[in-house]
Amino acid sequence: MVQAKARGPYAKTPARRAEIVRAARDSFAEHGYAQASLRGIAERAGITHAGLLHHFRNKDELLAAVLAERDSEEWQQGADEVDSPDQLGPYLAELIRHHQTAPELMRLWIELAAAASRPDHPAHAYFVGRYERGRAQFADGLPDKAARGRLREGVTPESAAVLFQAVLNGLQLQWVLDQSLDIVGPVTDFVQLLFEQENTR
C-alpha cells in the first residue's frame, strides 16, 4: 500500500512554519519559556503535536526561530526607518519601548545569547552570524561621507558598530535585572555621544 503524501498541517511549507513561530512567540511572551509547552503551542497554531515536531525538533529550536524572526523584522524595520544619524536615536528609543512590552522575550534572548557563547551550542553559529550581520549593517548604514563624517573624531564605523551592539544589549540586560531603570534616555544619549550634531560641523 502506497502511503499518502503528507499534506495539511504536516506539509513542510514556509507558511505553516511561520504560523508555528507566531504561536510560539505569543506563548513564550504570555507564559514564559519554561511554562510554555509544545502541545500548547501546537494547539495555538492549529496543528497537532506530531505536526509541530515535523517542523521543529524541540523547544530550543523553536525558540531560536522565534528570536531569529524578531531579529529579521527589526533589521528590516531599521533599514526602512533610519537613513540618517538623526533618526537613529528615536528609532532605538521606540525599539526598546517595544521590547519592554514583552520582557520575557527580552530575558529569553539574553539567556540564549549567553548559552550560545559555547561553540558546541546549537545556536552558536546563529549568534555569531547575527552579530556579524549586525555590525556590517550598522557600518553599511553610514554609506556617504556626510554620515561617516559626523562620527566623533577617532571613531570608525566598524568601532561604532561594535559599541552600538554592546550598549544596546547591555542596557537591556540591566533593565531585565531592574525594570525600574530608565534605559531609553541612556540609549539616546549614547547616539548623541557617537555622532556630532549636524549644525556643529
N, CA and C atoms as a LAMMPS dump frame, in Angstrom:
ITEM: TIMESTEP
0
ITEM: NUMBER OF ATOMS
603
ITEM: BOX BOUNDS ff ff ff
-5.0000000000000000e+02 5.0000000000000000e+02
-5.0000000000000000e+02 5.0000000000000000e+02
-5.0000000000000000e+02 5.0000000000000000e+02
ITEM: ATOMS id mol type element x y z
1 1 1 N 0.847 -1.197 0
2 1 2 C 0 0 0
3 1 3 C 0.885 1.25 0
4 2 1 N 0.611 2.159 -0.914
5 2 2 C 1.383 3.376 -1.008
6 2 3 C 0.89 4.374 0.028
7 3 1 N 1.817 4.901 0.823
8 3 2 C 1.453 5.865 1.852
9 3 3 C 1.11 7.204 1.215
10 4 1 N 0.017 7.82 1.661
11 4 2 C -0.398 9.104 1.11
12 4 3 C 0.631 10.162 1.438
13 5 1 N 0.846 11.071 0.527
14 5 2 C 1.779 12.178 0.739
15 5 3 C 1.276 13.095 1.844
16 6 1 N 2.171 13.51 2.736
17 6 2 C 1.766 14.384 3.839
18 6 3 C 1.206 15.687 3.289
19 7 1 N 0.136 16.139 3.899
20 7 2 C -0.456 17.397 3.479
21 7 3 C -1.093 18.081 4.672
22 8 1 N -1.783 19.175 4.425
23 8 2 C -2.439 19.895 5.519
24 8 3 C -1.425 20.338 6.534
25 9 1 N -1.696 20.056 7.836
26 9 2 C -0.801 20.532 8.89
27 9 3 C 0.571 19.887 8.854
28 10 1 N 0.722 18.765 8.103
29 10 2 C 2.004 18.084 8.073
30 10 3 C 2.888 18.538 6.912
31 11 1 N 2.343 19.333 6.02
32 11 2 C 3.125 19.792 4.881
33 11 3 C 4.204 20.77 5.349
34 12 1 N 5.442 20.589 4.864
35 12 2 C 6.546 21.471 5.254
36 12 3 C 6.523 22.712 4.38
37 13 1 N 5.741 23.651 4.768
38 13 2 C 5.646 24.886 3.998
39 13 3 C 6.098 26.056 4.85
40 14 1 N 6.653 27.104 4.219
41 14 2 C 7.042 28.298 4.977
42 14 3 C 5.868 28.91 5.731
43 15 1 N 4.673 28.854 5.129
44 15 2 C 3.506 29.44 5.784
45 15 3 C 3.186 28.713 7.08
46 16 1 N 3.255 27.393 7.069
47 16 2 C 2.964 26.627 8.278
48 16 3 C 4.016 26.886 9.348
49 17 1 N 5.284 26.931 8.961
50 17 2 C 6.344 27.225 9.927
51 17 3 C 6.143 28.608 10.538
52 18 1 N 5.731 29.565 9.707
53 18 2 C 5.501 30.92 10.2
54 18 3 C 4.373 30.941 11.224
55 19 1 N 3.328 30.154 10.992
56 19 2 C 2.219 30.077 11.941
57 19 3 C 2.689 29.508 13.276
58 20 1 N 3.519 28.498 13.213
59 20 2 C 4.034 27.879 14.438
60 20 3 C 4.917 28.867 15.202
61 21 1 N 5.779 29.569 14.485
62 21 2 C 6.667 30.539 15.132
63 21 3 C 5.86 31.651 15.79
64 22 1 N 4.825 32.141 15.113
65 22 2 C 3.978 33.187 15.715
66 22 3 C 3.292 32.669 16.974
67 23 1 N 2.803 31.439 16.925
68 23 2 C 2.149 30.851 18.092
69 23 3 C 3.139 30.691 19.24
70 24 1 N 4.349 30.27 18.92
71 24 2 C 5.377 30.11 19.95
72 24 3 C 5.758 31.454 20.547
73 25 1 N 5.874 32.457 19.711
74 25 2 C 6.233 33.794 20.193
75 25 3 C 5.18 34.294 21.182
76 26 1 N 3.917 34.131 20.853
77 26 2 C 2.844 34.553 21.753
78 26 3 C 2.853 33.737 23.041
79 27 1 N 3.091 32.438 22.913
80 27 2 C 3.077 31.565 24.085
81 27 3 C 4.249 31.857 25.008
82 28 1 N 5.442 32.063 24.448
83 28 2 C 6.609 32.382 25.275
84 28 3 C 6.401 33.704 26.008
85 29 1 N 5.851 34.692 25.3
86 29 2 C 5.628 36.004 25.91
87 29 3 C 4.572 35.939 26.998
88 30 1 N 3.567 35.096 26.793
89 30 2 C 2.445 35.016 27.736
90 30 3 C 2.759 34.14 28.941
91 31 1 N 3.397 32.998 28.713
92 31 2 C 3.587 32.017 29.787
93 31 3 C 5.031 31.88 30.251
94 32 1 N 5.975 32.418 29.478
95 32 2 C 7.378 32.177 29.772
96 32 3 C 7.846 30.915 29.068
97 33 1 N 9.145 30.846 28.818
98 33 2 C 9.675 29.71 28.068
99 33 3 C 9.477 28.396 28.817
100 34 1 N 9.763 28.393 30.106
101 34 2 C 9.694 27.151 30.88
102 34 3 C 8.274 26.595 30.941
103 35 1 N 7.287 27.468 31.062
104 35 2 C 5.906 27.027 31.22
105 35 3 C 5.216 26.735 29.889
106 36 1 N 5.688 27.334 28.822
107 36 2 C 5.079 27.082 27.509
108 36 3 C 5.393 25.654 27.072
109 37 1 N 4.393 24.96 26.587
110 37 2 C 4.591 23.58 26.141
111 37 3 C 4.442 23.494 24.628
112 38 1 N 5.106 22.497 24.059
113 38 2 C 4.977 22.29 22.618
114 38 3 C 3.549 21.912 22.244
115 39 1 N 2.884 21.175 23.096
116 39 2 C 1.497 20.81 22.813
117 39 3 C 0.601 22.046 22.816
118 40 1 N 0.843 22.94 23.773
119 40 2 C 0.062 24.169 23.822
120 40 3 C 0.328 25.051 22.62
121 41 1 N 1.583 25.119 22.206
122 41 2 C 1.941 25.911 21.026
123 41 3 C 1.294 25.317 19.785
124 42 1 N 1.319 23.986 19.688
125 42 2 C 0.703 23.324 18.537
126 42 3 C -0.786 23.621 18.476
127 43 1 N -1.447 23.564 19.632
128 43 2 C -2.884 23.849 19.672
129 43 3 C -3.149 25.298 19.254
130 44 1 N -2.332 26.222 19.725
131 44 2 C -2.5 27.625 19.365
132 44 3 C -2.307 27.842 17.86
133 45 1 N -1.423 27.042 17.269
134 45 2 C -1.144 27.168 15.841
135 45 3 C -2.125 26.387 14.981
136 46 1 N -3.027 25.617 15.626
137 46 2 C -3.989 24.825 14.874
138 46 3 C -3.365 23.617 14.194
139 47 1 N -2.429 23.006 14.901
140 47 2 C -1.699 21.872 14.342
141 47 3 C -1.537 20.824 15.433
142 48 1 N -1.332 19.574 15.06
143 48 2 C -1.114 18.538 16.059
144 48 3 C 0.307 18.628 16.609
145 49 1 N 0.521 17.995 17.754
146 49 2 C 1.856 17.953 18.34
147 49 3 C 2.834 17.275 17.39
148 50 1 N 2.401 16.177 16.776
149 50 2 C 3.253 15.483 15.807
150 50 3 C 3.548 16.378 14.6
151 51 1 N 2.557 17.159 14.204
152 51 2 C 2.766 18.063 13.083
153 51 3 C 3.79 19.128 13.401
154 52 1 N 3.752 19.65 14.633
155 52 2 C 4.746 20.646 15.039
156 52 3 C 6.15 20.044 14.995
157 53 1 N 6.284 18.808 15.504
158 53 2 C 7.601 18.165 15.525
159 53 3 C 8.098 17.832 14.125
160 54 1 N 7.218 17.865 13.165
161 54 2 C 7.608 17.679 11.771
162 54 3 C 8.42 18.881 11.278
163 55 1 N 8.229 20.035 11.924
164 55 2 C 8.916 21.269 11.538
165 55 3 C 10.034 21.65 12.491
166 56 1 N 9.823 21.418 13.79
167 56 2 C 10.802 21.791 14.816
168 56 3 C 11.02 20.606 15.742
169 57 1 N 12.282 20.255 15.946
170 57 2 C 12.6 19.052 16.708
171 57 3 C 12.354 19.209 18.199
172 58 1 N 12.511 20.422 18.716
173 58 2 C 12.355 20.634 20.15
174 58 3 C 12.072 22.109 20.421
175 59 1 N 11.882 22.42 21.692
176 59 2 C 11.515 23.786 22.067
177 59 3 C 12.683 24.753 21.897
178 60 1 N 13.908 24.28 22.108
179 60 2 C 15.074 25.151 21.905
180 60 3 C 15.162 25.608 20.457
181 61 1 N 14.936 24.699 19.532
182 61 2 C 14.981 25.043 18.114
183 61 3 C 13.881 26.042 17.769
184 62 1 N 12.725 25.867 18.39
185 62 2 C 11.612 26.777 18.151
186 62 3 C 11.902 28.161 18.733
187 63 1 N 12.517 28.21 19.898
188 63 2 C 12.886 29.498 20.49
189 63 3 C 13.871 30.233 19.592
190 64 1 N 14.846 29.519 19.065
191 64 2 C 15.812 30.147 18.167
192 64 3 C 15.111 30.73 16.941
193 65 1 N 14.103 30.039 16.43
194 65 2 C 13.351 30.533 15.275
195 65 3 C 12.552 31.777 15.63
196 66 1 N 11.986 31.8 16.829
197 66 2 C 11.228 32.968 17.286
198 66 3 C 12.135 34.197 17.36
199 67 1 N 13.295 34.029 17.957
200 67 2 C 14.215 35.157 18.117
201 67 3 C 14.8 35.581 16.774
202 68 1 N 15.051 34.613 15.884
203 68 2 C 15.557 34.951 14.55
204 68 3 C 14.527 35.75 13.77
205 69 1 N 13.254 35.391 13.908
206 69 2 C 12.2 36.129 13.217
207 69 3 C 12.121 37.559 13.742
208 70 1 N 12.226 37.718 15.059
209 70 2 C 12.188 39.055 15.628
210 70 3 C 13.358 39.887 15.131
211 71 1 N 14.537 39.276 15.086
212 71 2 C 15.707 39.989 14.565
213 71 3 C 15.473 40.439 13.134
214 72 1 N 14.964 39.54 12.312
215 72 2 C 14.749 39.855 10.9
216 72 3 C 13.77 41.007 10.736
217 73 1 N 12.683 40.979 11.503
218 73 2 C 11.687 42.049 11.44
219 73 3 C 12.302 43.392 11.835
220 74 1 N 13.102 43.377 12.897
221 74 2 C 13.662 44.629 13.397
222 74 3 C 14.744 45.173 12.472
223 75 1 N 15.533 44.297 11.879
224 75 2 C 16.535 44.766 10.917
225 75 3 C 15.868 45.416 9.715
226 76 1 N 14.796 44.792 9.235
227 76 2 C 14.099 45.365 8.084
228 76 3 C 13.454 46.694 8.461
229 77 1 N 12.865 46.748 9.647
230 77 2 C 12.246 47.996 10.107
231 77 3 C 13.297 49.099 10.229
232 78 1 N 14.452 48.762 10.775
233 78 2 C 15.513 49.75 10.902
234 78 3 C 15.99 50.253 9.55
235 79 1 N 16.113 49.339 8.591
236 79 2 C 16.539 49.731 7.249
237 79 3 C 15.521 50.661 6.603
238 80 1 N 14.235 50.427 6.896
239 80 2 C 13.168 51.234 6.3
240 80 3 C 13.045 52.609 6.949
241 81 1 N 13.323 52.686 8.257
242 81 2 C 13.028 53.902 9
243 81 3 C 14.232 54.797 9.277
244 82 1 N 15.428 54.247 9.22
245 82 2 C 16.613 55.016 9.601
246 82 3 C 17.516 55.21 8.388
247 83 1 N 17.615 56.444 7.929
248 83 2 C 18.536 56.726 6.821
249 83 3 C 19.472 57.889 7.139
250 84 1 N 19.525 58.282 8.425
251 84 2 C 20.473 59.307 8.843
252 84 3 C 20.72 59.154 10.337
253 85 1 N 21.866 59.628 10.836
254 85 2 C 22.151 59.541 12.277
255 85 3 C 21.068 60.194 13.139
256 86 1 N 20.407 61.234 12.627
257 86 2 C 19.392 61.925 13.417
258 86 3 C 18.174 61.048 13.709
259 87 1 N 17.949 60.034 12.871
260 87 2 C 16.795 59.162 13.055
261 87 3 C 17.111 57.951 13.921
262 88 1 N 18.39 57.719 14.19
263 88 2 C 18.778 56.52 14.919
264 88 3 C 18.308 56.546 16.369
265 89 1 N 18.512 57.674 17.068
266 89 2 C 18.11 57.764 18.472
267 89 3 C 16.63 57.514 18.673
268 90 1 N 15.743 58.224 17.972
269 90 2 C 14.304 57.977 18.123
270 90 3 C 13.905 56.548 17.767
271 91 1 N 14.544 55.976 16.749
272 91 2 C 14.216 54.597 16.375
273 91 3 C 14.593 53.63 17.493
274 92 1 N 15.795 53.782 18.054
275 92 2 C 16.226 52.885 19.13
276 92 3 C 15.354 53.043 20.367
277 93 1 N 14.957 54.274 20.668
278 93 2 C 14.092 54.5 21.829
279 93 3 C 12.777 53.753 21.655
280 94 1 N 12.197 53.826 20.458
281 94 2 C 10.939 53.132 20.2
282 94 3 C 11.135 51.611 20.209
283 95 1 N 12.266 51.154 19.693
284 95 2 C 12.56 49.72 19.69
285 95 3 C 12.65 49.183 21.111
286 96 1 N 13.329 49.917 21.987
287 96 2 C 13.456 49.472 23.373
288 96 3 C 12.094 49.465 24.056
289 97 1 N 11.3 50.498 23.826
290 97 2 C 9.955 50.514 24.423
291 97 3 C 9.142 49.301 23.972
292 98 1 N 9.297 48.94 22.703
293 98 2 C 8.594 47.759 22.189
294 98 3 C 9.091 46.494 22.885
295 99 1 N 10.396 46.354 23.061
296 99 2 C 10.946 45.19 23.752
297 99 3 C 10.433 45.114 25.186
298 100 1 N 10.268 46.265 25.814
299 100 2 C 9.834 46.278 27.207
300 100 3 C 8.385 45.814 27.378
301 101 1 N 7.623 45.773 26.301
302 101 2 C 6.255 45.246 26.396
303 101 3 C 6.256 43.727 26.487
304 102 1 N 7.385 43.097 26.168
305 102 2 C 7.5 41.636 26.251
306 102 3 C 8.8 41.287 26.97
307 103 1 N 8.879 41.577 28.27
308 103 2 C 10.143 41.35 28.988
309 103 3 C 10.593 39.902 28.988
310 104 1 N 9.654 38.966 28.9
311 104 2 C 10.05 37.565 28.896
312 104 3 C 10.863 37.23 27.65
313 105 1 N 10.461 37.785 26.503
314 105 2 C 11.238 37.555 25.282
315 105 3 C 12.619 38.188 25.382
316 106 1 N 12.687 39.362 26.017
317 106 2 C 13.979 40.014 26.214
318 106 3 C 14.876 39.141 27.085
319 107 1 N 14.307 38.595 28.145
320 107 2 C 15.071 37.735 29.053
321 107 3 C 15.532 36.466 28.334
322 108 1 N 14.64 35.862 27.534
323 108 2 C 14.988 34.643 26.812
324 108 3 C 16.119 34.9 25.823
325 109 1 N 16.069 36.054 25.159
326 109 2 C 17.123 36.38 24.195
327 109 3 C 18.467 36.467 24.897
328 110 1 N 18.496 37.154 26.041
329 110 2 C 19.743 37.317 26.788
330 110 3 C 20.28 35.964 27.249
331 111 1 N 19.39 35.12 27.763
332 111 2 C 19.802 33.801 28.251
333 111 3 C 20.33 32.933 27.118
334 112 1 N 19.637 32.951 25.984
335 112 2 C 20.062 32.126 24.861
336 112 3 C 21.375 32.627 24.284
337 113 1 N 21.546 33.948 24.194
338 113 2 C 22.784 34.503 23.664
339 113 3 C 23.979 34.096 24.534
340 114 1 N 23.787 34.124 25.857
341 114 2 C 24.874 33.725 26.758
342 114 3 C 25.189 32.237 26.613
343 115 1 N 24.148 31.414 26.561
344 115 2 C 24.364 29.975 26.423
345 115 3 C 25.021 29.638 25.092
346 116 1 N 24.674 30.394 24.05
347 116 2 C 25.204 30.129 22.712
348 116 3 C 26.654 30.563 22.563
349 117 1 N 27.253 31.156 23.595
350 117 2 C 28.669 31.501 23.529
351 117 3 C 29.529 30.241 23.508
352 118 1 N 28.969 29.112 23.925
353 118 2 C 29.702 27.849 23.854
354 118 3 C 29.719 27.358 22.401
355 119 1 N 30.874 27.024 21.872
356 119 2 C 30.945 26.593 20.469
357 119 3 C 30.086 25.381 20.139
358 120 1 N 29.794 24.526 21.142
359 120 2 C 29.008 23.326 20.873
360 120 3 C 27.508 23.548 21.026
361 121 1 N 27.093 24.791 21.329
362 121 2 C 25.663 25.065 21.497
363 121 3 C 24.994 25.098 20.122
364 122 1 N 23.758 24.559 20.01
365 122 2 C 23.078 24.535 18.706
366 122 3 C 22.885 25.923 18.086
367 123 1 N 22.781 26.963 18.92
368 123 2 C 22.54 28.31 18.392
369 123 3 C 23.822 29.126 18.245
370 124 1 N 24.98 28.49 18.468
371 124 2 C 26.242 29.24 18.422
372 124 3 C 26.464 29.894 17.061
373 125 1 N 26.325 29.128 16.004
374 125 2 C 26.569 29.665 14.657
375 125 3 C 25.597 30.796 14.333
376 126 1 N 24.348 30.64 14.783
377 126 2 C 23.37 31.696 14.501
378 126 3 C 23.784 33.01 15.154
379 127 1 N 24.167 32.971 16.425
380 127 2 C 24.513 34.209 17.121
381 127 3 C 25.81 34.814 16.59
382 128 1 N 26.781 33.991 16.227
383 128 2 C 27.995 34.525 15.614
384 128 3 C 27.631 35.264 14.328
385 129 1 N 26.806 34.623 13.499
386 129 2 C 26.377 35.252 12.257
387 129 3 C 25.534 36.484 12.49
388 130 1 N 24.696 36.438 13.522
389 130 2 C 23.824 37.57 13.821
390 130 3 C 24.636 38.811 14.159
391 131 1 N 25.653 38.644 15.017
392 131 2 C 26.468 39.797 15.387
393 131 3 C 27.283 40.297 14.202
394 132 1 N 27.754 39.388 13.376
395 132 2 C 28.494 39.807 12.187
396 132 3 C 27.59 40.625 11.262
397 133 1 N 26.373 40.143 11.04
398 133 2 C 25.432 40.872 10.182
399 133 3 C 25.077 42.218 10.78
400 134 1 N 24.875 42.237 12.107
401 134 2 C 24.52 43.487 12.769
402 134 3 C 25.611 44.54 12.63
403 135 1 N 26.852 44.115 12.81
404 135 2 C 27.963 45.067 12.666
405 135 3 C 28.061 45.574 11.236
406 136 1 N 27.915 44.654 10.28
407 136 2 C 28.005 45.052 8.875
408 136 3 C 26.869 45.987 8.492
409 137 1 N 25.665 45.688 8.973
410 137 2 C 24.514 46.519 8.63
411 137 3 C 24.645 47.914 9.221
412 138 1 N 25.165 48.004 10.439
413 138 2 C 25.34 49.321 11.042
414 138 3 C 26.365 50.129 10.257
415 139 1 N 27.506 49.51 9.956
416 139 2 C 28.549 50.221 9.216
417 139 3 C 28.073 50.59 7.815
418 140 1 N 27.349 49.687 7.17
419 140 2 C 26.831 49.965 5.827
420 140 3 C 25.723 51.005 5.851
421 141 1 N 25.144 51.222 7.029
422 141 2 C 24.095 52.226 7.161
423 141 3 C 24.639 53.642 7.177
424 142 1 N 25.965 53.769 7.104
425 142 2 C 26.617 55.083 7.004
426 142 3 C 27.282 55.157 5.631
427 143 1 N 26.482 55.192 4.584
428 143 2 C 27.023 54.995 3.24
429 143 3 C 27.745 56.189 2.639
430 144 1 N 27.463 57.372 3.133
431 144 2 C 28.07 58.529 2.48
432 144 3 C 29.022 59.255 3.426
433 145 1 N 29.799 60.143 2.856
434 145 2 C 30.795 60.869 3.645
435 145 3 C 30.152 61.76 4.695
436 146 1 N 28.963 62.265 4.399
437 146 2 C 28.3 63.154 5.36
438 146 3 C 27.972 62.405 6.648
439 147 1 N 27.402 61.201 6.514
440 147 2 C 27.045 60.421 7.699
441 147 3 C 28.296 59.957 8.437
442 148 1 N 29.281 59.442 7.691
443 148 2 C 30.504 58.974 8.323
444 148 3 C 31.274 60.129 8.959
445 149 1 N 31.201 61.289 8.313
446 149 2 C 31.907 62.45 8.819
447 149 3 C 31.357 62.977 10.124
448 150 1 N 30.128 62.566 10.476
449 150 2 C 29.53 63.026 11.729
450 150 3 C 29.878 62.142 12.922
451 151 1 N 30.563 61.028 12.682
452 151 2 C 31.062 60.245 13.806
453 151 3 C 32.078 61.07 14.583
454 152 1 N 32.097 60.877 15.901
455 152 2 C 33.07 61.592 16.718
456 152 3 C 34.482 61.316 16.211
457 153 1 N 35.327 62.289 16.339
458 153 2 C 36.699 62.173 15.847
459 153 3 C 37.381 60.957 16.457
460 154 1 N 37.987 60.161 15.592
461 154 2 C 38.702 58.975 16.037
462 154 3 C 37.872 57.717 16.09
463 155 1 N 36.545 57.817 15.891
464 155 2 C 35.658 56.656 15.92
465 155 3 C 35.398 56.189 14.491
466 156 1 N 35.719 54.941 14.196
467 156 2 C 35.476 54.386 12.869
468 156 3 C 34.075 53.781 12.81
469 157 1 N 33.513 53.619 11.624
470 157 2 C 32.205 52.945 11.516
471 157 3 C 32.228 51.549 12.116
472 158 1 N 33.34 50.83 11.955
473 158 2 C 33.432 49.47 12.481
474 158 3 C 33.43 49.469 14.009
475 159 1 N 34.177 50.414 14.597
476 159 2 C 34.193 50.539 16.052
477 159 3 C 32.823 50.972 16.572
478 160 1 N 32.189 51.895 15.864
479 160 2 C 30.86 52.359 16.262
480 160 3 C 29.858 51.212 16.239
481 161 1 N 29.994 50.31 15.269
482 161 2 C 29.081 49.176 15.168
483 161 3 C 29.211 48.248 16.374
484 162 1 N 30.451 48.011 16.816
485 162 2 C 30.681 47.169 17.992
486 162 3 C 30.115 47.836 19.244
487 163 1 N 30.377 49.127 19.397
488 163 2 C 29.862 49.867 20.547
489 163 3 C 28.334 49.875 20.556
490 164 1 N 27.742 50.043 19.383
491 164 2 C 26.295 50.081 19.255
492 164 3 C 25.669 48.804 19.799
493 165 1 N 26.181 47.652 19.395
494 165 2 C 25.623 46.387 19.862
495 165 3 C 25.862 46.197 21.358
496 166 1 N 27.041 46.583 21.828
497 166 2 C 27.361 46.417 23.242
498 166 3 C 26.441 47.253 24.12
499 167 1 N 26.211 48.497 23.732
500 167 2 C 25.366 49.384 24.529
501 167 3 C 23.915 48.913 24.503
502 168 1 N 23.4 48.589 23.319
503 168 2 C 22.007 48.18 23.214
504 168 3 C 21.737 46.901 24.009
505 169 1 N 22.607 45.917 23.869
506 169 2 C 22.419 44.657 24.59
507 169 3 C 22.649 44.829 26.091
508 170 1 N 23.662 45.61 26.449
509 170 2 C 23.957 45.805 27.867
510 170 3 C 22.865 46.556 28.597
511 171 1 N 22.285 47.549 27.96
512 171 2 C 21.192 48.295 28.588
513 171 3 C 19.977 47.4 28.824
514 172 1 N 19.7 46.537 27.859
515 172 2 C 18.541 45.667 28.023
516 172 3 C 18.771 44.625 29.122
517 173 1 N 19.995 44.151 29.266
518 173 2 C 20.311 43.245 30.368
519 173 3 C 20.101 43.943 31.701
520 174 1 N 20.565 45.189 31.827
521 174 2 C 20.375 45.919 33.074
522 174 3 C 18.892 46.12 33.38
523 175 1 N 18.095 46.363 32.333
524 175 2 C 16.659 46.583 32.561
525 175 3 C 15.967 45.294 33.003
526 176 1 N 16.38 44.161 32.434
527 176 2 C 15.801 42.885 32.855
528 176 3 C 16.074 42.648 34.339
529 177 1 N 17.246 43.068 34.812
530 177 2 C 17.595 42.908 36.219
531 177 3 C 16.859 43.909 37.107
532 178 1 N 16.595 45.097 36.59
533 178 2 C 15.927 46.151 37.359
534 178 3 C 14.996 46.925 36.427
535 179 1 N 13.728 46.548 36.403
536 179 2 C 12.792 47.116 35.44
537 179 3 C 12.335 48.528 35.805
538 180 1 N 12.844 49.078 36.901
539 180 2 C 12.583 50.484 37.208
540 180 3 C 13.616 51.396 36.553
541 181 1 N 14.638 50.801 35.959
542 181 2 C 15.729 51.563 35.364
543 181 3 C 15.3 52.167 34.025
544 182 1 N 15.639 53.443 33.846
545 182 2 C 15.39 54.1 32.555
546 182 3 C 16.536 53.764 31.615
547 183 1 N 16.24 53.066 30.516
548 183 2 C 17.282 52.781 29.53
549 183 3 C 17.006 53.483 28.207
550 184 1 N 15.85 54.11 28.074
551 184 2 C 15.546 54.853 26.85
552 184 3 C 16.411 56.109 26.773
553 185 1 N 16.49 56.84 27.896
554 185 2 C 17.316 58.041 27.932
555 185 3 C 18.775 57.75 27.627
556 186 1 N 19.384 56.751 28.285
557 186 2 C 20.785 56.453 28.008
558 186 3 C 21.068 56.035 26.564
559 187 1 N 20.139 55.321 25.925
560 187 2 C 20.436 54.91 24.546
561 187 3 C 20.411 56.11 23.601
562 188 1 N 19.525 57.067 23.855
563 188 2 C 19.524 58.289 23.034
564 188 3 C 20.748 59.144 23.356
565 189 1 N 21.174 59.158 24.626
566 189 2 C 22.402 59.862 24.984
567 189 3 C 23.609 59.253 24.272
568 190 1 N 23.618 57.923 24.172
569 190 2 C 24.729 57.244 23.504
570 190 3 C 24.833 57.667 22.04
571 191 1 N 23.702 57.749 21.372
572 191 2 C 23.718 58.157 19.963
573 191 3 C 24.27 59.574 19.838
574 192 1 N 23.907 60.449 20.776
575 192 2 C 24.417 61.816 20.747
576 192 3 C 25.919 61.857 21.01
577 193 1 N 26.41 60.939 21.843
578 193 2 C 27.848 60.857 22.091
579 193 3 C 28.596 60.32 20.873
580 194 1 N 27.922 59.44 20.126
581 194 2 C 28.561 58.793 18.991
582 194 3 C 28.676 59.697 17.783
583 195 1 N 27.666 60.548 17.595
584 195 2 C 27.62 61.411 16.412
585 195 3 C 27.631 62.889 16.797
586 196 1 N 28.355 63.657 16.016
587 196 2 C 28.284 65.11 16.145
588 196 3 C 26.945 65.601 15.615
589 197 1 N 26.41 66.656 16.212
590 197 2 C 25.196 67.244 15.677
591 197 3 C 25.509 67.882 14.317
592 198 1 N 24.554 67.824 13.414
593 198 2 C 24.798 68.269 12.048
594 198 3 C 25.213 69.731 11.972
595 199 1 N 24.643 70.58 12.835
596 199 2 C 24.925 72.009 12.741
597 199 3 C 26.194 72.42 13.47
598 200 1 N 26.926 71.441 14.043
599 200 2 C 28.173 71.781 14.743
600 200 3 C 29.39 71.584 13.853
601 201 1 N 29.163 71.074 12.663
602 201 2 C 30.281 70.83 11.756
603 201 3 C 30.426 71.981 10.783
